[in-house]
């Protein structure tokens, strides 16, 4: 490997001559060779967006020459618009807790792109310097939390929320399709009173609907950006108008309602907004766990399970049992839910580690939230396409359950009383007869009266 030598405040270091990164990135590669998890590209791109908008704002404020700003913006667009140099961001998640190495990685790459376009060599830091110009009026301490908020907002608004809207719609369609199919509900995994399959699916649809509302409800504070706080929240080395102008221009650039955080000290020292947001994702994971488990239970069988739902058969389910097909989409969905719950635990712990003026668990918060967003988005899409949309009813099984259940006795409470209705149900269960046979045998009512009151179709709503 041919190399070049660069110097920084620590000393000289050897770098691949083809690399667009500089000394701080190279040192990070050496000292933080931990794990395989690299900084999510969503965060990298958000940092590049910060550099782009900062250059524009600083030029308008007279803090950066318009010529330098134009070259920085062009270098940023090479990355953001033209998808160039994406292999120049190799750093791991497990680095300094402020994300300084990734912030400098972006600064160095942008400076080198701009300088080589101007005819300078890689590593020259001239005429555009990674710190003095690309990072002007900024600190890793405000850039990285700003990048986390931008990355999360872009991801949730463009991927997860649209996918959840589709997911809810698919459940609503099943709710409508199954609205006239009466089944026996279950509480404590035991037979309960009648309901429709549509009513059962309405619960799933409403869970997703409410999760959408919960997620949307957390976004107000994620839209608030730390940029302008610099090192500790005072805004040292930043123009007094920078923070507000930055937020306004970022909002215009993304067409999203970003604002400047009211208190930059809070924005650097804590990440409560992201913990709160992750909590909404955790609630979604809880909902998905319940939905996935219910659907695989209702599809269990085909001979020895509940067998009320016929799930799509996508692939063989066993390497030894011929003909076996498993509820694999439900399994994948619930595994994702478990991972998201674990991610939230990590985010909660990391969010609690705001020591004095800085939280130094920023990279792990960002990594886990973005993984949760990606997993939830793709898992919901997969489950919707490969399972939910193809679900059909096993109508004979559902009818058999309705015809033989003893919990229809609940409708007799207001006619013969709870004790006598319970006596009939227990007698039928003990003797293996129908509820009707037990009631008639006990002389509790005649057949016509029984048929009048024990009608599953009349047990689906409150009486008038």
C-alpha positions in Angstrom: 0.0 0.0 0.0 1.4 3.4 -1.0 0.9 5.9 1.8 1.2 9.5 2.8 2.2 11.1 6.1 0.0 13.5 7.8 0.6 15.4 11.1 -1.8 16.6 13.8 -1.5 17.7 17.4 -0.6 14.1 18.4 2.2 13.7 15.8 2.7 12.0 12.4 0.6 9.1 11.1 0.7 7.0 7.9 -2.4 7.0 5.8 -3.3 5.2 2.6 -2.5 7.6 -0.2 -5.9 6.9 -1.8 -7.9 7.7 1.3 -9.9 10.9 1.5 -10.0 10.8 5.3 -7.2 12.3 7.4 -5.3 11.7 10.6 -8.1 11.7 13.1 -10.0 9.1 11.1 -6.9 7.0 10.7 -6.2 7.1 14.5 -9.8 6.0 15.1 -9.4 3.0 12.8 -6.4 2.0 14.9 -7.6 2.7 18.4 -11.3 1.7 18.0 -11.0 -1.6 16.1 -14.0 -2.8 18.2 -16.7 -5.0 16.8 -18.0 -5.0 13.3 -20.7 -2.3 13.6 -19.9 0.7 11.5 -21.4 4.1 11.9 -24.8 4.0 10.2 -24.8 5.8 6.9 -27.9 7.7 8.0 -25.8 9.4 10.6 -23.0 10.0 8.2 -25.3 11.6 5.7 -26.9 13.7 8.4 -23.5 15.0 9.4 -22.8 15.9 5.8 -26.1 17.7 5.6 -25.0 19.7 8.7 -21.7 20.7 7.0 -23.6 21.8 3.9 -26.1 23.9 5.7 -23.5 25.3 8.1 -21.3 26.4 5.2 -24.2 28.1 3.6 -25.3 29.9 6.8 -21.8 30.9 7.8 -21.2 32.4 4.3 -24.4 34.4 4.7 -23.2 35.6 8.1 -19.8 36.6 6.7 -18.0 34.0 8.8 -16.9 32.0 5.8 -15.9 33.1 2.3 -18.6 32.5 -0.3 -16.0 30.7 -2.4 -15.0 28.3 0.3 -18.7 27.7 1.1 -19.5 26.9 -2.5 -16.7 24.3 -2.7 -17.8 22.8 0.7 -21.4 22.6 -0.6 -20.3 21.0 -3.8 -18.3 18.4 -1.9 -21.3 17.7 0.3 -23.5 17.3 -2.8 -21.0 14.8 -4.2 -21.8 12.6 -1.2 -25.5 13.4 -0.7 -26.7 13.8 -4.2 -24.2 12.0 -6.4 -23.6 9.1 -3.9 -19.8 9.4 -4.3 -17.2 8.7 -1.7 -19.5 6.6 0.4 -16.6 4.1 1.1 -14.7 6.9 2.9 -16.6 6.6 6.2 -15.3 3.3 7.7 -15.4 4.1 11.4 -17.0 1.9 14.1 -19.9 2.7 16.4 -17.7 2.0 19.4 -15.6 5.1 19.5 -15.7 8.3 21.6 -19.1 8.9 23.2 -19.4 12.3 21.6 -18.9 10.9 18.1 -15.9 13.2 17.6 -14.1 10.7 15.3 -17.1 10.4 13.0 -17.5 14.2 12.9 -13.9 14.6 12.0 -14.1 11.8 9.5 -16.8 13.8 7.7 -14.8 17.1 8.0 -11.7 15.5 6.6 -13.4 13.8 3.7 -15.3 17.0 2.7 -12.1 19.1 2.9 -10.2 16.6 0.8 -12.9 16.4 -1.9 -13.0 20.2 -2.1 -9.2 20.6 -2.1 -8.6 18.0 -4.8 -11.2 19.6 -6.9 -9.2 22.8 -6.5 -6.0 21.1 -7.6 -4.5 20.4 -4.1 -3.3 17.0 -3.0 -5.0 14.7 -0.5 -4.1 15.6 3.1 -3.0 19.1 2.2 -5.7 20.8 4.3 -5.4 23.7 1.9 -7.0 25.9 0.9 -9.9 24.4 2.8 -9.2 23.2 6.3 -11.3 20.4 7.9 -11.5 22.2 11.3 -11.2 25.9 10.4 -13.6 25.9 7.5 -15.7 22.7 7.2 -16.2 22.6 11.0 -16.4 26.4 11.5 -18.7 27.4 14.4 -19.4 23.7 15.2 -18.4 21.1 17.7 -18.8 17.3 17.7 -20.8 17.9 20.9 -23.6 19.8 19.0 -23.1 18.2 15.5 -23.5 14.6 16.6 -26.8 15.1 18.6 -28.1 17.2 15.7 -27.2 14.4 13.3 -29.0 11.9 15.4 -32.2 13.9 15.4 -32.0 14.5 11.6 -31.2 10.9 10.9 -34.1 9.7 13.0 -36.6 12.2 11.6 -35.7 11.4 8.0 -35.9 7.7 8.7 -39.2 7.6 10.6 -41.0 10.0 8.2 -39.8 8.4 5.0 -39.9 4.7 6.0 -41.5 3.5 9.2 -44.6 5.8 9.4 -45.6 5.2 5.7 -45.2 1.5 6.2 -47.3 1.5 9.4 -50.1 3.3 7.5 -50.0 0.5 4.9 -50.0 -2.1 7.7 -53.0 -0.6 9.4 -54.9 -0.4 6.1 -54.2 -4.1 5.5 -55.6 -5.0 8.9 -58.7 -2.8 8.3 -59.3 -4.7 5.0 -59.2 -8.0 6.9 -61.5 -6.5 9.6 -64.0 -5.7 6.9 -63.6 -9.0 5.1 -64.2 -11.0 8.3 -66.9 -8.8 9.9 -69.7 -11.4 9.5 -67.8 -14.5 10.6 -68.7 -15.3 14.2 -66.1 -17.1 16.3 -65.5 -17.9 19.9 -63.2 -15.5 21.7 -60.7 -16.7 24.3 -59.6 -15.2 27.6 -56.8 -16.8 29.7 -56.4 -19.1 26.6 -59.8 -20.6 27.5 -63.1 -20.4 25.6 -65.0 -17.1 26.1 -68.1 -15.5 24.5 -68.7 -15.0 20.8 -67.2 -12.2 18.7 -66.5 -11.8 15.0 -63.2 -12.4 13.4 -63.5 -8.9 12.1 -63.7 -7.6 15.7 -60.6 -9.6 16.6 -58.7 -8.0 13.7 -60.1 -4.6 14.6 -58.0 -4.8 17.7 -54.8 -5.4 15.7 -55.6 -2.5 13.4 -56.3 -0.2 16.3 -53.0 -1.2 18.0 -51.1 -0.1 14.9 -53.2 3.1 14.6 -52.5 4.1 18.1 -48.8 3.3 17.7 -48.7 5.6 14.7 -50.2 8.4 16.9 -47.7 7.7 19.7 -44.7 7.9 17.4 -46.0 11.1 15.9 -46.5 12.5 19.3 -42.8 12.1 20.2 -41.5 13.9 17.2 -41.9 17.5 18.3 -38.9 17.4 20.5 -36.8 15.3 18.0 -37.3 18.2 15.5 -35.5 20.5 18.0 -31.8 20.6 17.0 -28.8 21.1 19.2 -26.7 22.9 16.5 -25.3 26.2 17.7 -24.5 25.0 21.2 -20.9 24.0 20.2 -18.8 22.6 23.1 -21.0 22.8 26.2 -24.1 24.8 25.1 -22.8 28.3 25.3 -22.4 28.7 21.5 -18.7 29.7 21.8 -17.1 30.5 18.4 -20.5 30.6 16.7 -22.3 33.7 15.4 -25.3 34.7 17.6 -27.7 34.3 14.6 -26.2 30.9 13.5 -28.4 28.5 15.5 -31.8 30.0 14.4 -30.6 30.4 10.8 -29.2 26.9 10.7 -32.5 25.3 11.9 -34.5 27.4 9.4 -32.3 26.5 6.5 -32.2 22.8 7.5 -36.0 22.9 7.5 -36.1 24.5 4.1 -33.5 22.0 2.8 -35.4 18.9 4.1 -38.9 20.3 3.9 -39.4 19.2 7.5 -40.2 21.4 10.5 -36.8 21.5 12.3 -36.4 24.1 15.0 -33.5 25.3 17.1 -33.5 23.7 20.6 -34.6 26.3 23.2 -31.9 25.2 25.7 -28.6 24.0 24.1 -27.3 22.9 27.5 -30.1 20.4 27.7 -29.7 19.3 24.1 -26.0 18.4 24.6 -26.1 17.0 28.1 -29.2 14.7 27.7 -31.0 12.7 25.0 -34.4 12.5 26.6 -36.1 13.2 23.3 -34.6 10.2 21.7 -35.3 8.0 24.8 -38.9 9.1 24.6 -39.0 8.4 20.9 -37.4 5.0 21.4 -40.1 4.3 24.0 -42.8 4.7 21.3 -40.9 2.3 19.1 -40.8 -0.1 22.1 -44.5 0.2 22.5 -44.9 -0.7 18.8 -42.7 -3.7 19.4 -45.0 -4.8 22.2 -48.0 -4.5 19.9 -46.2 -6.5 17.2 -45.3 -9.2 19.6 -48.9 -9.6 20.6 -50.2 -9.5 17.1 -47.6 -11.9 15.8 -48.2 -14.4 18.6 -52.0 -14.2 18.3 -51.9 -14.9 14.5 -49.5 -17.8 14.9 -51.7 -19.3 17.7 -54.9 -18.9 15.6 -53.1 -20.5 12.7 -51.6 -23.4 14.7 -52.4 -26.9 13.6 -53.4 -28.1 11.1 -54.8 -31.0 13.1 -53.8 -30.5 16.7 -54.0 -26.7 17.1 -56.6 -23.9 17.0 -56.5 -23.9 13.2 -58.9 -21.0 12.7 -56.7 -19.1 10.3 -55.1 -20.4 7.2 -51.7 -18.7 6.9 -49.9 -18.5 3.5 -47.5 -21.4 2.9 -44.3 -19.8 1.8 -41.6 -22.5 2.3 -41.1 -26.0 3.8 -41.0 -25.9 7.5 -38.9 -28.9 8.5 -35.9 -30.8 7.3 -37.2 -34.0 8.8 -41.1 -33.7 9.0 -42.6 -34.0 5.5 -45.2 -31.5 4.6 -44.8 -29.3 7.7 -45.2 -25.6 7.2 -44.5 -23.1 9.9 -45.7 -19.5 10.7 -42.3 -18.1 9.8 -43.4 -14.5 9.2 -44.9 -14.3 12.7 -41.6 -15.8 14.1 -39.5 -13.2 12.2 -41.8 -10.4 13.3 -41.7 -11.4 17.0 -37.9 -11.8 16.9 -37.7 -8.2 15.6 -39.9 -7.1 18.4 -37.6 -8.8 20.9 -34.6 -7.0 19.4 -36.3 -3.6 19.5 -37.2 -4.1 23.1 -33.5 -4.9 23.8 -32.4 -1.9 21.9 -34.7 0.3 24.0 -33.1 -1.0 27.1 -29.7 -0.1 25.7 -31.0 3.4 24.7 -32.6 3.9 28.1 -29.3 3.1 29.9 -27.3 5.2 27.4 -29.7 8.1 27.8 -29.2 8.1 31.5 -25.5 8.6 31.1 -25.5 12.4 30.7 -22.6 13.4 33.0 -22.5 17.1 33.7 -22.5 19.0 30.4 -22.4 16.1 27.9 -23.9 12.7 27.3 -21.1 10.5 26.0 -23.2 7.5 24.8 -24.3 9.2 21.6 -23.1 6.7 19.0 -24.8 3.7 20.7 -28.1 5.6 21.0 -28.0 6.4 17.3 -27.0 3.0 16.2 -29.8 1.2 18.2 -32.6 3.7 17.3 -31.7 3.4 13.6 -31.5 -0.4 13.8 -34.9 -0.4 15.5 -36.4 1.8 12.8 -35.0 -0.3 10.0 -36.1 -3.6 11.6 -39.6 -2.4 12.4 -40.1 -1.0 8.9 -38.9 -4.1 7.0 -40.5 -6.6 9.4 -43.9 -4.9 9.1 -43.5 -4.8 5.3 -42.6 -8.5 5.1 -45.3 -9.6 7.5 -47.9 -7.6 5.6 -46.9 -8.9 2.2 -46.1 -12.5 3.0 -48.6 -13.3 5.7 -51.3 -10.8 6.5 -52.6 -10.1 3.0 -52.9 -13.9 2.3 -54.7 -14.9 5.5 -57.9 -16.9 5.0 -60.4 -18.4 7.4 -60.9 -22.0 8.2 -64.7 -21.6 8.4 -65.6 -25.2 9.3 -63.3 -25.1 12.3 -64.6 -21.7 13.4 -68.2 -23.0 13.1 -67.5 -26.1 15.0 -66.0 -24.1 17.8 -69.1 -21.9 17.9 -71.5 -24.9 17.9 -69.8 -26.8 20.7 -68.6 -24.1 23.1 -70.1 -24.0 26.5 -69.5 -20.3 27.1 -72.7 -19.5 25.3 -74.1 -20.1 28.8 -73.1 -16.5 29.5 -76.2 -15.4 27.6 -78.4 -17.2 30.1 -77.1 -15.1 33.1 -79.9 -12.6 32.7 -82.5 -15.4 32.1 -81.9 -18.1 34.7 -79.1 -16.5 36.7 -75.3 -17.2 36.9 -75.5 -20.2 39.3 -77.9 -22.2 37.2 -76.2 -21.3 33.9 -72.9 -22.4 35.5 -74.5 -25.7 36.6 -75.6 -26.4 33.1 -72.2 -25.6 31.6 -70.4 -27.8 34.0 -72.9 -30.7 33.5 -72.4 -30.4 29.7 -68.6 -30.4 30.1 -68.6 -33.3 32.5 -70.9 -35.5 30.5 -69.7 -34.5 27.0 -73.0 -33.2 25.9 -74.1 -29.9 24.4 -75.1 -26.9 26.5 -78.6 -27.2 25.1 -78.9 -30.8 26.1 -77.7 -30.0 29.6 -80.2 -27.1 30.1 -83.1 -29.2 28.9 -82.0 -32.2 31.0 -81.9 -30.0 34.1 -85.3 -28.6 33.2 -84.1 -25.0 33.4 -86.1 -23.9 30.3 -87.8 -25.4 27.2 -86.1 -25.7 23.8 -87.9 -22.7 22.3 -86.8 -20.4 25.1 -83.2 -21.7 24.9 -83.1 -21.1 21.1 -84.4 -17.6 21.7 -81.7 -16.6 24.2 -78.7 -18.6 23.1 -77.9 -17.0 19.7 -74.3 -16.1 19.0 -75.3 -13.4 16.6 -77.0 -11.6 19.4 -74.0 -11.8 21.7 -71.7 -9.5 19.7 -72.8 -6.1 21.1 -74.4 -4.6 24.3 -78.1 -5.0 24.5 -80.4 -2.0 23.9 
